[in-house]
Amino acid sequence: KRGIYDYQYVVADVINGKIENDDWLVLEGNTWVNKKEYDVFLYYNDPDLGGYERIIGYRRITTK
């Protein structure tokens, strides 16, 4: 695959099939000095598509 890869680990709970109580600070810490913008894509590896991944969620996050 070509492209730029960037990722971050997030700790969260799955309650009734929904992701809740997501915490970005547990593993990465907090840099509050700069305003940053992140595009988050949630992928699912679907065996029905021959092992290809598909996007099942997206969110843009801006730090303040």
PDB file of N, H, CA, C and O in Angstrom:
ATOM      1  N   LYS A   1       0.844  -1.181   0.000  1.00  0.00           N
ATOM      2  CA  LYS A   1       0.000   0.000   0.000  1.00  0.00           C
ATOM      3  C   LYS A   1       0.881   1.233   0.000  1.00  0.00           C
ATOM      4  O   LYS A   1       1.962   1.243   0.589  1.00  0.00           O
ATOM      5  N   ARG A   2       0.418   2.247  -0.652  1.00  0.00           N
ATOM      6  H   ARG A   2      -0.460   2.239  -1.131  1.00  0.00           H
ATOM      7  CA  ARG A   2       1.138   3.508  -0.687  1.00  0.00           C
ATOM      8  C   ARG A   2       0.407   4.528   0.169  1.00  0.00           C
ATOM      9  O   ARG A   2      -0.796   4.422   0.404  1.00  0.00           O
ATOM     10  N   GLY A   3       1.154   5.507   0.623  1.00  0.00           N
ATOM     11  H   GLY A   3       2.132   5.593   0.431  1.00  0.00           H
ATOM     12  CA  GLY A   3       0.533   6.582   1.376  1.00  0.00           C
ATOM     13  C   GLY A   3       1.255   6.844   2.673  1.00  0.00           C
ATOM     14  O   GLY A   3       2.314   6.282   2.949  1.00  0.00           O
ATOM     15  N   ILE A   4       0.669   7.693   3.445  1.00  0.00           N
ATOM     16  H   ILE A   4      -0.192   8.150   3.221  1.00  0.00           H
ATOM     17  CA  ILE A   4       1.220   8.070   4.744  1.00  0.00           C
ATOM     18  C   ILE A   4       0.397   7.382   5.818  1.00  0.00           C
ATOM     19  O   ILE A   4      -0.833   7.404   5.790  1.00  0.00           O
ATOM     20  N   TYR A   5       1.084   6.782   6.745  1.00  0.00           N
ATOM     21  H   TYR A   5       2.084   6.764   6.767  1.00  0.00           H
ATOM     22  CA  TYR A   5       0.406   6.092   7.835  1.00  0.00           C
ATOM     23  C   TYR A   5       0.685   6.825   9.135  1.00  0.00           C
ATOM     24  O   TYR A   5       1.836   7.141   9.437  1.00  0.00           O
ATOM     25  N   ASP A   6      -0.343   7.093   9.892  1.00  0.00           N
ATOM     26  H   ASP A   6      -1.278   6.837   9.647  1.00  0.00           H
ATOM     27  CA  ASP A   6      -0.215   7.717  11.200  1.00  0.00           C
ATOM     28  C   ASP A   6      -1.350   7.164  12.050  1.00  0.00           C
ATOM     29  O   ASP A   6      -2.490   7.083  11.592  1.00  0.00           O
ATOM     30  N   TYR A   7      -1.049   6.793  13.254  1.00  0.00           N
ATOM     31  H   TYR A   7      -0.122   6.858  13.625  1.00  0.00           H
ATOM     32  CA  TYR A   7      -2.073   6.198  14.094  1.00  0.00           C
ATOM     33  C   TYR A   7      -1.821   6.547  15.550  1.00  0.00           C
ATOM     34  O   TYR A   7      -0.739   7.001  15.921  1.00  0.00           O
ATOM     35  N   GLN A   8      -2.832   6.328  16.361  1.00  0.00           N
ATOM     36  H   GLN A   8      -3.711   5.959  16.060  1.00  0.00           H
ATOM     37  CA  GLN A   8      -2.732   6.547  17.795  1.00  0.00           C
ATOM     38  C   GLN A   8      -3.611   5.506  18.474  1.00  0.00           C
ATOM     39  O   GLN A   8      -4.706   5.195  18.004  1.00  0.00           O
ATOM     40  N   TYR A   9      -3.121   4.980  19.570  1.00  0.00           N
ATOM     41  H   TYR A   9      -2.232   5.232  19.951  1.00  0.00           H
ATOM     42  CA  TYR A   9      -3.899   4.022  20.338  1.00  0.00           C
ATOM     43  C   TYR A   9      -4.844   4.767  21.270  1.00  0.00           C
ATOM     44  O   TYR A   9      -4.473   5.771  21.878  1.00  0.00           O
ATOM     45  N   VAL A  10      -6.068   4.263  21.374  1.00  0.00           N
ATOM     46  H   VAL A  10      -6.369   3.448  20.880  1.00  0.00           H
ATOM     47  CA  VAL A  10      -7.087   4.883  22.203  1.00  0.00           C
ATOM     48  C   VAL A  10      -7.697   3.810  23.093  1.00  0.00           C
ATOM     49  O   VAL A  10      -7.909   2.678  22.660  1.00  0.00           O
ATOM     50  N   VAL A  11      -7.974   4.171  24.330  1.00  0.00           N
ATOM     51  H   VAL A  11      -7.802   5.091  24.682  1.00  0.00           H
ATOM     52  CA  VAL A  11      -8.641   3.272  25.263  1.00  0.00           C
ATOM     53  C   VAL A  11     -10.116   3.667  25.300  1.00  0.00           C
ATOM     54  O   VAL A  11     -10.438   4.845  25.455  1.00  0.00           O
ATOM     55  N   ALA A  12     -11.024   2.679  25.156  1.00  0.00           N
ATOM     56  H   ALA A  12     -10.763   1.722  25.030  1.00  0.00           H
ATOM     57  CA  ALA A  12     -12.453   2.983  25.156  1.00  0.00           C
ATOM     58  C   ALA A  12     -13.238   1.766  25.623  1.00  0.00           C
ATOM     59  O   ALA A  12     -12.724   0.649  25.672  1.00  0.00           O
ATOM     60  N   ASP A  13     -14.496   2.013  25.964  1.00  0.00           N
ATOM     61  H   ASP A  13     -14.915   2.921  25.924  1.00  0.00           H
ATOM     62  CA  ASP A  13     -15.427   0.953  26.330  1.00  0.00           C
ATOM     63  C   ASP A  13     -16.416   0.758  25.179  1.00  0.00           C
ATOM     64  O   ASP A  13     -16.803   1.720  24.516  1.00  0.00           O
ATOM     65  N   VAL A  14     -16.818  -0.483  24.950  1.00  0.00           N
ATOM     66  H   VAL A  14     -16.504  -1.264  25.489  1.00  0.00           H
ATOM     67  CA  VAL A  14     -17.878  -0.761  23.990  1.00  0.00           C
ATOM     68  C   VAL A  14     -19.112  -1.129  24.801  1.00  0.00           C
ATOM     69  O   VAL A  14     -19.145  -2.162  25.468  1.00  0.00           O
ATOM     70  N   ILE A  15     -20.129  -0.267  24.735  1.00  0.00           N
ATOM     71  H   ILE A  15     -20.102   0.573  24.193  1.00  0.00           H
ATOM     72  CA  ILE A  15     -21.362  -0.457  25.497  1.00  0.00           C
ATOM     73  C   ILE A  15     -22.517  -0.522  24.501  1.00  0.00           C
ATOM     74  O   ILE A  15     -22.768   0.431  23.764  1.00  0.00           O
ATOM     75  N   ASN A  16     -23.211  -1.647  24.486  1.00  0.00           N
ATOM     76  H   ASN A  16     -23.007  -2.422  25.085  1.00  0.00           H
ATOM     77  CA  ASN A  16     -24.328  -1.870  23.557  1.00  0.00           C
ATOM     78  C   ASN A  16     -23.922  -1.617  22.110  1.00  0.00           C
ATOM     79  O   ASN A  16     -24.688  -1.041  21.337  1.00  0.00           O
ATOM     80  N   GLY A  17     -22.718  -2.048  21.745  1.00  0.00           N
ATOM     81  H   GLY A  17     -22.096  -2.515  22.373  1.00  0.00           H
ATOM     82  CA  GLY A  17     -22.249  -1.915  20.375  1.00  0.00           C
ATOM     83  C   GLY A  17     -21.760  -0.536  19.991  1.00  0.00           C
ATOM     84  O   GLY A  17     -21.440  -0.303  18.825  1.00  0.00           O
ATOM     85  N   LYS A  18     -21.692   0.395  20.946  1.00  0.00           N
ATOM     86  H   LYS A  18     -21.951   0.207  21.893  1.00  0.00           H
ATOM     87  CA  LYS A  18     -21.217   1.749  20.659  1.00  0.00           C
ATOM     88  C   LYS A  18     -19.945   2.020  21.448  1.00  0.00           C
ATOM     89  O   LYS A  18     -19.803   1.572  22.585  1.00  0.00           O
ATOM     90  N   ILE A  19     -19.023   2.757  20.838  1.00  0.00           N
ATOM     91  H   ILE A  19     -19.139   3.121  19.914  1.00  0.00           H
ATOM     92  CA  ILE A  19     -17.783   3.133  21.516  1.00  0.00           C
ATOM     93  C   ILE A  19     -18.074   4.327  22.413  1.00  0.00           C
ATOM     94  O   ILE A  19     -18.546   5.364  21.947  1.00  0.00           O
ATOM     95  N   GLU A  20     -17.789   4.173  23.700  1.00  0.00           N
ATOM     96  H   GLU A  20     -17.405   3.331  24.077  1.00  0.00           H
ATOM     97  CA  GLU A  20     -18.037   5.237  24.667  1.00  0.00           C
ATOM     98  C   GLU A  20     -16.838   5.368  25.593  1.00  0.00           C
ATOM     99  O   GLU A  20     -16.009   4.463  25.687  1.00  0.00           O
ATOM    100  N   ASN A  21     -16.757   6.488  26.267  1.00  0.00           N
ATOM    101  H   ASN A  21     -17.431   7.223  26.191  1.00  0.00           H
ATOM    102  CA  ASN A  21     -15.700   6.773  27.246  1.00  0.00           C
ATOM    103  C   ASN A  21     -14.314   6.649  26.630  1.00  0.00           C
ATOM    104  O   ASN A  21     -13.395   6.114  27.251  1.00  0.00           O
ATOM    105  N   ASP A  22     -14.168   7.152  25.389  1.00  0.00           N
ATOM    106  H   ASP A  22     -14.915   7.586  24.885  1.00  0.00           H
ATOM    107  CA  ASP A  22     -12.850   7.073  24.754  1.00  0.00           C
ATOM    108  C   ASP A  22     -11.879   8.026  25.451  1.00  0.00           C
ATOM    109  O   ASP A  22     -12.228   9.163  25.769  1.00  0.00           O
ATOM    110  N   ASP A  23     -10.671   7.550  25.681  1.00  0.00           N
ATOM    111  H   ASP A  23     -10.387   6.626  25.423  1.00  0.00           H
ATOM    112  CA  ASP A  23      -9.656   8.315  26.402  1.00  0.00           C
ATOM    113  C   ASP A  23      -8.363   8.309  25.604  1.00  0.00           C
ATOM    114  O   ASP A  23      -7.714   7.272  25.461  1.00  0.00           O
ATOM    115  N   TRP A  24      -7.995   9.470  25.087  1.00  0.00           N
ATOM    116  H   TRP A  24      -8.522  10.312  25.202  1.00  0.00           H
ATOM    117  CA  TRP A  24      -6.792   9.617  24.272  1.00  0.00           C
ATOM    118  C   TRP A  24      -5.568   9.880  25.124  1.00  0.00           C
ATOM    119  O   TRP A  24      -4.445   9.752  24.637  1.00  0.00           O
ATOM    120  N   LEU A  25      -5.755  10.242  26.377  1.00  0.00           N
ATOM    121  H   LEU A  25      -6.668  10.345  26.772  1.00  0.00           H
ATOM    122  CA  LEU A  25      -4.641  10.690  27.206  1.00  0.00           C
ATOM    123  C   LEU A  25      -3.948   9.566  27.956  1.00  0.00           C
ATOM    124  O   LEU A  25      -2.802   9.730  28.374  1.00  0.00           O
ATOM    125  N   VAL A  26      -4.609   8.430  28.138  1.00  0.00           N
ATOM    126  H   VAL A  26      -5.540   8.297  27.799  1.00  0.00           H
ATOM    127  CA  VAL A  26      -4.045   7.346  28.933  1.00  0.00           C
ATOM    128  C   VAL A  26      -2.703   6.885  28.387  1.00  0.00           C
ATOM    129  O   VAL A  26      -1.769   6.662  29.158  1.00  0.00           O
ATOM    130  N   LEU A  27      -2.591   6.738  27.083  1.00  0.00           N
ATOM    131  H   LEU A  27      -3.350   6.919  26.457  1.00  0.00           H
ATOM    132  CA  LEU A  27      -1.377   6.196  26.483  1.00  0.00           C
ATOM    133  C   LEU A  27      -0.456   7.256  25.892  1.00  0.00           C
ATOM    134  O   LEU A  27       0.747   7.016  25.791  1.00  0.00           O
ATOM    135  N   GLU A  28      -0.967   8.409  25.500  1.00  0.00           N
ATOM    136  H   GLU A  28      -1.945   8.604  25.582  1.00  0.00           H
ATOM    137  CA  GLU A  28      -0.179   9.373  24.747  1.00  0.00           C
ATOM    138  C   GLU A  28       0.176  10.639  25.515  1.00  0.00           C
ATOM    139  O   GLU A  28       1.114  11.337  25.129  1.00  0.00           O
ATOM    140  N   GLY A  29      -0.530  10.954  26.575  1.00  0.00           N
ATOM    141  H   GLY A  29      -1.291  10.387  26.889  1.00  0.00           H
ATOM    142  CA  GLY A  29      -0.272  12.215  27.261  1.00  0.00           C
ATOM    143  C   GLY A  29      -1.053  13.348  26.620  1.00  0.00           C
ATOM    144  O   GLY A  29      -1.899  13.117  25.756  1.00  0.00           O
ATOM    145  N   ASN A  30      -0.770  14.570  27.043  1.00  0.00           N
ATOM    146  H   ASN A  30      -0.083  14.758  27.745  1.00  0.00           H
ATOM    147  CA  ASN A  30      -1.526  15.720  26.589  1.00  0.00           C
ATOM    148  C   ASN A  30      -0.576  16.867  26.269  1.00  0.00           C
ATOM    149  O   ASN A  30       0.176  17.308  27.137  1.00  0.00           O
ATOM    150  N   THR A  31      -0.604  17.351  25.034  1.00  0.00           N
ATOM    151  H   THR A  31      -1.216  16.993  24.328  1.00  0.00           H
ATOM    152  CA  THR A  31       0.149  18.550  24.676  1.00  0.00           C
ATOM    153  C   THR A  31      -0.866  19.639  24.393  1.00  0.00           C
ATOM    154  O   THR A  31      -1.501  19.631  23.339  1.00  0.00           O
ATOM    155  N   TRP A  32      -1.025  20.551  25.291  1.00  0.00           N
ATOM    156  H   TRP A  32      -0.508  20.557  26.147  1.00  0.00           H
ATOM    157  CA  TRP A  32      -2.084  21.545  25.209  1.00  0.00           C
ATOM    158  C   TRP A  32      -1.633  22.854  24.585  1.00  0.00           C
ATOM    159  O   TRP A  32      -2.462  23.735  24.359  1.00  0.00           O
ATOM    160  N   VAL A  33      -0.360  23.011  24.302  1.00  0.00           N
ATOM    161  H   VAL A  33       0.314  22.295  24.485  1.00  0.00           H
ATOM    162  CA  VAL A  33       0.161  24.287  23.835  1.00  0.00           C
ATOM    163  C   VAL A  33      -0.328  24.620  22.424  1.00  0.00           C
ATOM    164  O   VAL A  33      -0.666  25.773  22.158  1.00  0.00           O
ATOM    165  N   ASN A  34      -0.373  23.674  21.540  1.00  0.00           N
ATOM    166  H   ASN A  34      -0.098  22.737  21.755  1.00  0.00           H
ATOM    167  CA  ASN A  34      -0.718  23.918  20.141  1.00  0.00           C
ATOM    168  C   ASN A  34      -2.114  23.428  19.818  1.00  0.00           C
ATOM    169  O   ASN A  34      -2.594  22.437  20.370  1.00  0.00           O
ATOM    170  N   LYS A  35      -2.757  24.153  18.904  1.00  0.00           N
ATOM    171  H   LYS A  35      -2.367  24.958  18.456  1.00  0.00           H
ATOM    172  CA  LYS A  35      -4.034  23.687  18.377  1.00  0.00           C
ATOM    173  C   LYS A  35      -3.733  22.720  17.237  1.00  0.00           C
ATOM    174  O   LYS A  35      -2.999  23.057  16.308  1.00  0.00           O
ATOM    175  N   LYS A  36      -4.293  21.532  17.309  1.00  0.00           N
ATOM    176  H   LYS A  36      -4.889  21.258  18.064  1.00  0.00           H
ATOM    177  CA  LYS A  36      -4.032  20.511  16.294  1.00  0.00           C
ATOM    178  C   LYS A  36      -5.347  19.944  15.791  1.00  0.00           C
ATOM    179  O   LYS A  36      -6.359  19.957  16.493  1.00  0.00           O
ATOM    180  N   GLU A  37      -5.314  19.449  14.568  1.00  0.00           N
ATOM    181  H   GLU A  37      -4.492  19.439  13.998  1.00  0.00           H
ATOM    182  CA  GLU A  37      -6.493  18.848  13.967  1.00  0.00           C
ATOM    183  C   GLU A  37      -6.153  17.425  13.521  1.00  0.00           C
ATOM    184  O   GLU A  37      -5.121  17.189  12.893  1.00  0.00           O
ATOM    185  N   TYR A  38      -7.033  16.488  13.852  1.00  0.00           N
ATOM    186  H   TYR A  38      -7.872  16.680  14.362  1.00  0.00           H
ATOM    187  CA  TYR A  38      -6.804  15.083  13.526  1.00  0.00           C
ATOM    188  C   TYR A  38      -8.005  14.543  12.763  1.00  0.00           C
ATOM    189  O   TYR A  38      -9.150  14.849  13.097  1.00  0.00           O
ATOM    190  N   ASP A  39      -7.745  13.745  11.748  1.00  0.00           N
ATOM    191  H   ASP A  39      -6.815  13.496  11.476  1.00  0.00           H
ATOM    192  CA  ASP A  39      -8.785  12.999  11.055  1.00  0.00           C
ATOM    193  C   ASP A  39      -8.676  11.551  11.512  1.00  0.00           C
ATOM    194  O   ASP A  39      -7.630  10.920  11.364  1.00  0.00           O
ATOM    195  N   VAL A  40      -9.765  11.033  12.069  1.00  0.00           N
ATOM    196  H   VAL A  40     -10.615  11.546  12.189  1.00  0.00           H
ATOM    197  CA  VAL A  40      -9.769   9.681  12.621  1.00  0.00           C
ATOM    198  C   VAL A  40     -10.643   8.795  11.736  1.00  0.00           C
ATOM    199  O   VAL A  40     -11.813   9.096  11.498  1.00  0.00           O
ATOM    200  N   PHE A  41     -10.065   7.716  11.259  1.00  0.00           N
ATOM    201  H   PHE A  41      -9.115   7.472  11.452  1.00  0.00           H
ATOM    202  CA  PHE A  41     -10.785   6.739  10.455  1.00  0.00           C
ATOM    203  C   PHE A  41     -10.805   5.425  11.221  1.00  0.00           C
ATOM    204  O   PHE A  41      -9.764   4.957  11.683  1.00  0.00           O
ATOM    205  N   LEU A  42     -11.975   4.834  11.356  1.00  0.00           N
ATOM    206  H   LEU A  42     -12.820   5.214  10.980  1.00  0.00           H
ATOM    207  CA  LEU A  42     -12.121   3.545  12.022  1.00  0.00           C
ATOM    208  C   LEU A  42     -12.324   2.486  10.941  1.00  0.00           C
ATOM    209  O   LEU A  42     -13.292   2.526  10.181  1.00  0.00           O
ATOM    210  N   TYR A  43     -11.391   1.545  10.891  1.00  0.00           N
ATOM    211  H   TYR A  43     -10.604   1.513  11.508  1.00  0.00           H
ATOM    212  CA  TYR A  43     -11.401   0.508   9.856  1.00  0.00           C
ATOM    213  C   TYR A  43     -11.878  -0.824  10.416  1.00  0.00           C
ATOM    214  O   TYR A  43     -11.719  -1.112  11.602  1.00  0.00           O
ATOM    215  N   TYR A  44     -12.464  -1.626   9.540  1.00  0.00           N
ATOM    216  H   TYR A  44     -12.594  -1.392   8.577  1.00  0.00           H
ATOM    217  CA  TYR A  44     -12.866  -2.985   9.883  1.00  0.00           C
ATOM    218  C   TYR A  44     -12.361  -3.911   8.787  1.00  0.00           C
ATOM    219  O   TYR A  44     -12.602  -3.669   7.604  1.00  0.00           O
ATOM    220  N   ASN A  45     -11.669  -4.959   9.173  1.00  0.00           N
ATOM    221  H   ASN A  45     -11.474  -5.155  10.134  1.00  0.00           H
ATOM    222  CA  ASN A  45     -11.176  -5.939   8.213  1.00  0.00           C
ATOM    223  C   ASN A  45     -12.296  -6.937   7.962  1.00  0.00           C
ATOM    224  O   ASN A  45     -12.603  -7.769   8.816  1.00  0.00           O
ATOM    225  N   ASP A  46     -12.899  -6.848   6.790  1.00  0.00           N
ATOM    226  H   ASP A  46     -12.649  -6.173   6.096  1.00  0.00           H
ATOM    227  CA  ASP A  46     -14.073  -7.646   6.457  1.00  0.00           C
ATOM    228  C   ASP A  46     -13.679  -8.872   5.636  1.00  0.00           C
ATOM    229  O   ASP A  46     -13.266  -8.729   4.485  1.00  0.00           O
ATOM    230  N   PRO A  47     -13.800 -10.088   6.209  1.00  0.00           N
ATOM    231  CA  PRO A  47     -13.447 -11.296   5.467  1.00  0.00           C
ATOM    232  C   PRO A  47     -14.311 -11.492   4.215  1.00  0.00           C
ATOM    233  O   PRO A  47     -13.872 -12.135   3.262  1.00  0.00           O
ATOM    234  N   ASP A  48     -15.532 -10.947   4.208  1.00  0.00           N
ATOM    235  H   ASP A  48     -15.889 -10.425   4.982  1.00  0.00           H
ATOM    236  CA  ASP A  48     -16.412 -11.077   3.043  1.00  0.00           C
ATOM    237  C   ASP A  48     -15.903 -10.279   1.844  1.00  0.00           C
ATOM    238  O   ASP A  48     -16.314 -10.528   0.711  1.00  0.00           O
ATOM    239  N   LEU A  49     -15.011  -9.321   2.092  1.00  0.00           N
ATOM    240  H   LEU A  49     -14.677  -9.119   3.013  1.00  0.00           H
ATOM    241  CA  LEU A  49     -14.435  -8.521   1.008  1.00  0.00           C
ATOM    242  C   LEU A  49     -13.050  -9.027   0.636  1.00  0.00           C
ATOM    243  O   LEU A  49     -12.264  -8.292   0.039  1.00  0.00           O
ATOM    244  N   GLY A  50     -12.746 -10.256   0.977  1.00  0.00           N
ATOM    245  H   GLY A  50     -13.384 -10.853   1.463  1.00  0.00           H
ATOM    246  CA  GLY A  50     -11.451 -10.832   0.630  1.00  0.00           C
ATOM    247  C   GLY A  50     -10.314 -10.344   1.506  1.00  0.00           C
ATOM    248  O   GLY A  50      -9.156 -10.367   1.092  1.00  0.00           O
ATOM    249  N   GLY A  51     -10.633  -9.901   2.712  1.00  0.00           N
ATOM    250  H   GLY A  51     -11.575  -9.882   3.049  1.00  0.00           H
ATOM    251  CA  GLY A  51      -9.601  -9.431   3.629  1.00  0.00           C
ATOM    252  C   GLY A  51      -9.300  -7.947   3.511  1.00  0.00           C
ATOM    253  O   GLY A  51      -8.425  -7.432   4.208  1.00  0.00           O
ATOM    254  N   TYR A  52     -10.019  -7.254   2.633  1.00  0.00           N
ATOM    255  H   TYR A  52     -10.730  -7.672   2.067  1.00  0.00           H
ATOM    256  CA  TYR A  52      -9.814  -5.816   2.506  1.00  0.00           C
ATOM    257  C   TYR A  52     -10.461  -5.096   3.679  1.00  0.00           C
ATOM    258  O   TYR A  52     -11.421  -5.584   4.275  1.00  0.00           O
ATOM    259  N   GLU A  53      -9.921  -3.935   3.995  1.00  0.00           N
ATOM    260  H   GLU A  53      -9.141  -3.538   3.511  1.00  0.00           H
ATOM    261  CA  GLU A  53     -10.482  -3.146   5.080  1.00  0.00           C
ATOM    262  C   GLU A  53     -11.518  -2.176   4.526  1.00  0.00           C
ATOM    263  O   GLU A  53     -11.420  -1.717   3.388  1.00  0.00           O
ATOM    264  N   ARG A  54     -12.511  -1.877   5.354  1.00  0.00           N
ATOM    265  H   ARG A  54     -12.591  -2.250   6.278  1.00  0.00           H
ATOM    266  CA  ARG A  54     -13.479  -0.856   4.966  1.00  0.00           C
ATOM    267  C   ARG A  54     -13.631   0.133   6.115  1.00  0.00           C
ATOM    268  O   ARG A  54     -13.469  -0.225   7.281  1.00  0.00           O
ATOM    269  N   ILE A  55     -13.936   1.351   5.783  1.00  0.00           N
ATOM    270  H   ILE A  55     -14.068   1.642   4.835  1.00  0.00           H
ATOM    271  CA  ILE A  55     -14.103   2.394   6.791  1.00  0.00           C
ATOM    272  C   ILE A  55     -15.507   2.283   7.358  1.00  0.00           C
ATOM    273  O   ILE A  55     -16.488   2.282   6.615  1.00  0.00           O
ATOM    274  N   ILE A  56     -15.598   2.189   8.689  1.00  0.00           N
ATOM    275  H   ILE A  56     -14.801   2.190   9.293  1.00  0.00           H
ATOM    276  CA  ILE A  56     -16.907   2.110   9.335  1.00  0.00           C
ATOM    277  C   ILE A  56     -17.178   3.324  10.213  1.00  0.00           C
ATOM    278  O   ILE A  56     -18.258   3.440  10.792  1.00  0.00           O
ATOM    279  N   GLY A  57     -16.210   4.228  10.318  1.00  0.00           N
ATOM    280  H   GLY A  57     -15.332   4.133   9.848  1.00  0.00           H
ATOM    281  CA  GLY A  57     -16.426   5.436  11.101  1.00  0.00           C
ATOM    282  C   GLY A  57     -15.400   6.499  10.775  1.00  0.00           C
ATOM    283  O   GLY A  57     -14.283   6.194  10.355  1.00  0.00           O
ATOM    284  N   TYR A  58     -15.786   7.749  10.971  1.00  0.00           N
ATOM    285  H   TYR A  58     -16.693   7.996  11.313  1.00  0.00           H
ATOM    286  CA  TYR A  58     -14.886   8.872  10.720  1.00  0.00           C
ATOM    287  C   TYR A  58     -15.250  10.004  11.672  1.00  0.00           C
ATOM    288  O   TYR A  58     -16.423  10.238  11.962  1.00  0.00           O
ATOM    289  N   ARG A  59     -14.230  10.698  12.150  1.00  0.00           N
ATOM    290  H   ARG A  59     -13.277  10.508  11.915  1.00  0.00           H
ATOM    291  CA  ARG A  59     -14.463  11.892  12.965  1.00  0.00           C
ATOM    292  C   ARG A  59     -13.251  12.806  12.851  1.00  0.00           C
ATOM    293  O   ARG A  59     -12.114  12.336  12.869  1.00  0.00           O
ATOM    294  N   ARG A  60     -13.488  14.102  12.734  1.00  0.00           N
ATOM    295  H   ARG A  60     -14.412  14.484  12.719  1.00  0.00           H
ATOM    296  CA  ARG A  60     -12.411  15.095  12.777  1.00  0.00           C
ATOM    297  C   ARG A  60     -12.389  15.671  14.191  1.00  0.00           C
ATOM    298  O   ARG A  60     -13.412  16.115  14.713  1.00  0.00           O
ATOM    299  N   ILE A  61     -11.219  15.656  14.788  1.00  0.00           N
ATOM    300  H   ILE A  61     -10.389  15.296  14.364  1.00  0.00           H
ATOM    301  CA  ILE A  61     -11.045  16.136  16.161  1.00  0.00           C
ATOM    302  C   ILE A  61     -10.089  17.315  16.141  1.00  0.00           C
ATOM    303  O   ILE A  61      -9.021  17.240  15.533  1.00  0.00           O
ATOM    304  N   THR A  62     -10.464  18.404  16.803  1.00  0.00           N
ATOM    305  H   THR A  62     -11.332  18.465  17.297  1.00  0.00           H
ATOM    306  CA  THR A  62      -9.619  19.585  16.912  1.00  0.00           C
ATOM    307  C   THR A  62      -9.317  19.829  18.381  1.00  0.00           C
ATOM    308  O   THR A  62     -10.227  19.904  19.206  1.00  0.00           O
ATOM    309  N   THR A  63      -8.033  19.952  18.705  1.00  0.00           N
ATOM    310  H   THR A  63      -7.294  19.891  18.034  1.00  0.00           H
ATOM    311  CA  THR A  63      -7.657  20.256  20.082  1.00  0.00           C
ATOM    312  C   THR A  63      -7.779  21.752  20.298  1.00  0.00           C
ATOM    313  O   THR A  63      -7.675  22.536  19.356  1.00  0.00           O
ATOM    314  N   LYS A  64      -7.997  22.135  21.521  1.00  0.00           N
ATOM    315  H   LYS A  64      -8.081  21.498  22.287  1.00  0.00           H
ATOM    316  CA  LYS A  64      -8.150  23.563  21.834  1.00  0.00           C
ATOM    317  C   LYS A  64      -7.040  24.049  22.716  1.00  0.00           C
ATOM    318  O   LYS A  64      -7.009  25.225  23.078  1.00  0.00           O
TER     319      LYS A  64
END
